[in-house]
Amino acid sequence: MKFASLDIGLKRIGIAVCLQSGIVTPQNAIIRRNRNQAANDVDEFLLKWEINTLVIGIPKGGSSSEEMERRIKHFASLLKFPGEIFYQDEYGSSLEAKEIMKGITKQKKDGKIDSIAAKIILERYLK
């Protein structure tokens, strides 16, 4: 089984993969210009890596969690991905990713933190 996870944001989509048992690696994030372009880019990535199972982070709790959940599930509906899709609580994954990256890189908008968050989401799912 090959797994991938997404940390879906309004500007970037972080991605991580697990191709071997328990080893999760972040990938380059997808910069989101519009939802159709982003969905196509995600579909291409999943096809290229021959992913069987997709795990998508969903915020549980918080003031805007219902709206974000609605947006994330709508984005997932745009995917042509034929495999199984699971949703995993992403609470705190971005803050945890920022802590991990502290001192390593400046908080650039290149998606590294988003992909580290996706890595955390997938590791939670696989536990």
Order of alpha helices (4+ residues) and beta strands (2+ residues): beta-beta-beta-alpha-beta-alpha-beta-alpha-alpha
